[in-house]
Structure formats: structure tokens, C-alpha cells
Amino acid sequence: MKLRKTGVLLAALALTATGCRGGDPESDGAISAPGVTEEACPDAVNEDNGCIYLGTISDLTQGPFAPLGVPITEAQKAFWERVNEDGGIGGYDIDVTEYVRDNLYNPETHAQVYSEIEPDVLALAQTLGSPTTLAILEQMKGADVIAAPASWTSLWGFEDNILESGSSYCVDAMNGVDYYVEQDDITSVMAVGFPGDYGGDAAAGAEMAAEANGIDFTSIETAPGQEAQSGAISAIVRQKPDLVILGTGPTETAVIVGQAAAQGYQGQFLGSSPTWNPALLASPAGPALEALFNHVGPWGSFGTDTPGHQAMRDALGEVDQPNDGYTSGWAWSYPMKAALEQWLEGDYEGTRAGLLQAVEDLETVDFEGMLPEEAGDRTSENDLFLQSLISSVDPDAPAGLAVEQDFFTGPSAEAAEIDGACFEG
């Protein structure tokens, strides 16, 4: 059956059943999922369309990733506005503004606000953070809720309800170590990051690659906050590793790189996706970041030349400060769009479970060049994408980063047998 809006009479009949939406007249079903209405969205672009509500739970004020969470959320709003301006999907506009909540980067808060909005949304356009998303994952599974994450832990490749995009922290770290082994013939690597499934995932990948390359490895855990970095800085300056893999926030990145350089460290830093913010270039650590820091991630920075990046820039218009929160928010939205299209246009039940099945059947996703289409394949035993990009600091680039090495898979990731979350291994 096709889950499309099919006419005024059918719509009127559907309104008699709470929460239901008319289906194809030749089918025997209707949409009965929460967060889907016959009524148009508030301030609808297409007044004759129904509305699909997607929730957003992000770090919007005082958490360590608020400088990324705010532009992620703004970019996703612009992404879905573009979809609506193109006519919507299957007779529906998509609303990602009605149910936006701040998680303060706190798992308990995340779980609380999820419980508040879950009855009113079909899925989550964004759930920011790995530990915060883990706090709601079992509830999501119980209700067949899917979500686009704002994090890159390798665990998401093994969770059906999480609609991730791009490479994980673990894979990025493996590819990063391989890159430096090939480019600079490094002999030692240190991972410095938050404990748990962010810093821990990057550290696990770095350790796997170090072992594969026969080089020394050490790992230092560090807590969030500027004042908490003295131990990590001391370890870097004392041990002098050739490469430091960072799994921290932007603030911690600036403190660690700036103070380690001030104390004489002359090695290289490679930051995972959430470590960078172009505002750091204006901080006292700016010169050290230009000299010593590179970035590894799942896609090119804000100014990269792809149709998807251009569409994002066009949709956003002028922004005060280009930031790769925008880039990530835009890129993360493509798989949700593909899943909704498949659900509404294919032979699926008009339920959350039907949408989940549509997700599991995705073979490709059109990322408009921001990622290869095969990055959207959900049909393999695990869907870990193994390609990363390396970017260097470029003050003249819109968000301070320019691609140095385009999509590649290093020998460590190519040979690795990853059958579960790296940080749990």
C-alpha cells in the first residue's frame, strides 16, 4: 500500500479516527502513527498537505556542545523547509520546530524531555549526544521510534532505531592514525578524551590502529571543562607522543592544544568531529591550532564544493559565523528524508513499526555528494561506513577547515573486524 494523501473525501473520513490518516483507496490501511495529522503544519508551506512532526532534543544553552547544537538545529530547520518548499513528502509537510527541547547535555534531562514529546512526534530529527541518546534508547526501541543522532559513536551502526550518517569516532581515529603513519612515519600515539562512548570510541579506534601499525599507544581520560585539562596537558608534554587523538569538546581542544604548545610540545593533534569550532581561531590558542591541529570527520567542512553543501549554504543564507554544526545538521537529515519517502511511497504499515521497516530496507541515500550514496546502506549485517576525510586548519575557509585528504579508508579500518561498539570491546 502507498501511504499518501489521496483526496478530500478520504481525508474527511480519516479525521473521524483519532491519529489516523487516509491511505491509498486501493489499500486496506491508514496511517495511525503518532505525530502524523491530516491538519496542515503550523505556518504550513503547503496548506493542503498533512503534517509529520519530528522532535529535536539538542544541547542548546549551557552544555559543552551548545556551540554545535544550536547550528545543527538551525540547519535541520532549513533542510526541512527546503523539503516543504519542494512540495513535501507524500502529501505531508515536515515540522521540526514544534517539539524542540534542550537536553543541557544531561542524560536525565534528555530522558525527561523525550518522555514529554514522544507521544506527539513520529520520530526524532535529532538526538544530540551519545550518553544522552543511550538514556532513551530502550524506550525508543519499545515504541519503534527512529532517530537521527547528533553523534558518531560506533554503537549506532548496530542499533536499528538510530539512523546515523558517515563514519564513527572509532573509524575516524583508525583512519587518522593510518594517515599519519603514511604521511609522517609516526611511532607513537596518545588518545585524550572524555570517558565513555565519545572519547572512549575514538581511543579504541586509535588503539586498534596503533596495534595494527606496531606503534606505541597510551590513553588519557579527561573530564569536560577548561580547568580539568591540566593532567592531560602534563601527560602530553611529558610523554611527547608524535600524534594526539582528541575526543573532547571545542573548549577543551583549545586549552589542550594551546597550553601543550606553550609548554614546548611540537607533535600533531588530530581532533574528532565535535572538537572543532572556528571561533577557536580568535582565541589565544589560534596560532597553536593553525600549526599543530588537523581534523578528521565524516564529511567536508562548510565551504566544501558539493551540491549538498551548496544547497545548505543557499538555504541558510547569511550566517553570523559559518560552523560545521550547520554542515552536520544538514547531512544528518538526508537518511530521515529517504526513510520517510520509502515509508510513504512503499508497501509498509502506516505505523512507527512500518517506518522502522522502511529504514531497514534502505540500500542507498542521496546525500547530494556530501557522502557517497552507499553510506546510506542499511541492509548489511552492520552498516558501519569506513571512509573519513582529513581537514587542515585554514583561516580563510568559511568554517576554518579545508579538506586535505578526501574520502579514504586506511588499512586498519579495512582489516578490522568490528562486530560491536568499539568502546565496549
Secondary structure, 3 states (H helix, E strand, C coil): CCCCCCCHHHHHHHCCCCCCECCCCCCCCCECCCCEECCCCCCCCCCCCEEEEEEEEECCCCCCCHHHHHHHHHHHHHHHHHHHHCCCECCEEEECCCCEEECCCCHHHHHHHHHHHHHHCCEEEEEECHHHHHCCHHHHHHHCCCEEEECCCHHHHHCCCECCCCCCHHHHHHHHHHHHHHHHCCCEEEEEECCCCCHHHHHHHHHHHHHHHCCEEEEEECCCCHHHHHHHHHHHHHHCCCEEEEECCHHHHHHHHHHHHHCCCCCEEEECHHHCCHHHHHCCCHHHHHHHEEEEECCCCCCCCCHHHHHHHHHHCCCCCCCHHHHHHHHHHHHHHHHHHHHHHCCCCCCHHHHHHHHHCCCCCCCCCCCCHHHHCCCCCCCCCCCEEEEEECCCCCCCEEEEEEEECCHHHHHCCCCCCHHHC
